[in-house]
Amino acid sequence: MATQVVSQEAQLYWLALHLVSGLGPASAVKLIRTLGTPRAIFHATVSELEGCGLRPAVAQSIVSGVAFEEASAEAEKAKAAGAEII
């Protein structure tokens, strides 16, 4: 089985997607299918996200960047502890 290497930036976007308050797995999968990547999700507008079926509060949460900041902080904590995000 081939192992795919994911960049640190891509890992942060995946982690941030997981940390978005109010975003469940089904909605996350729908966003990935529609927009392509977690990076694209975090670069979308509120209108685009709402057009994908998200509630306004969840769309605004994504656009605010708070989840991405949380993901960066978590990645730093993992690095300081000698852990690796997979």
C-alpha positions in Angstrom: 0.0 0.0 0.0 1.5 3.4 -1.0 1.8 6.1 1.6 0.9 9.6 0.6 2.9 12.4 2.2 0.7 15.4 3.2 2.3 18.8 3.5 2.3 20.6 6.9 0.0 23.2 5.4 -2.5 20.5 4.2 -2.4 18.9 7.7 -3.3 22.2 9.3 -6.3 22.6 7.0 -7.5 19.1 7.7 -7.1 19.6 11.4 -8.8 23.0 11.2 -11.8 21.4 9.4 -12.1 18.9 12.2 -12.1 21.8 14.7 -14.9 23.9 13.2 -17.6 24.1 15.8 -21.0 22.9 14.5 -19.5 21.1 11.4 -20.3 17.4 11.4 -18.7 14.7 9.3 -21.5 14.6 6.7 -21.3 18.3 6.1 -17.5 18.2 6.0 -17.6 15.4 3.3 -20.2 17.4 1.3 -17.9 20.5 1.4 -14.9 18.4 0.3 -16.9 16.9 -2.6 -18.1 20.4 -3.6 -15.1 22.6 -3.1 -12.3 20.0 -3.5 -10.0 20.5 -0.5 -10.0 21.8 3.1 -7.8 24.7 1.8 -10.5 25.7 -0.7 -13.1 25.5 2.1 -11.2 28.0 4.2 -10.7 30.3 1.3 -14.4 30.3 0.3 -16.8 33.1 1.1 -19.7 32.9 3.5 -22.1 32.9 0.5 -20.3 30.0 -1.1 -20.3 28.0 2.1 -24.0 28.7 2.7 -24.6 27.7 -0.9 -23.2 24.3 0.1 -25.9 24.0 2.7 -24.1 25.2 5.8 -25.9 27.2 8.4 -24.8 30.9 8.5 -23.1 30.5 11.9 -21.0 27.6 10.7 -20.1 29.3 7.5 -19.1 32.4 9.4 -17.0 30.3 11.8 -15.0 28.9 8.9 -14.5 32.3 7.3 -13.4 33.8 10.6 -10.3 31.6 10.6 -10.6 30.7 14.3 -10.5 27.0 13.6 -7.3 27.4 11.5 -5.7 29.4 14.4 -6.7 26.6 16.8 -5.2 24.0 14.5 -1.9 26.0 14.3 -1.8 26.1 18.1 -2.5 22.4 18.4 0.2 21.6 15.8 2.7 23.6 17.8 1.8 21.8 21.0 2.2 18.5 19.2 5.6 19.5 17.9 6.7 20.7 21.3 5.7 17.4 22.8 7.6 15.5 20.1 4.3 14.2 18.6 3.4 14.1 15.0 0.0 14.7 13.5 -1.0 12.0 11.1 
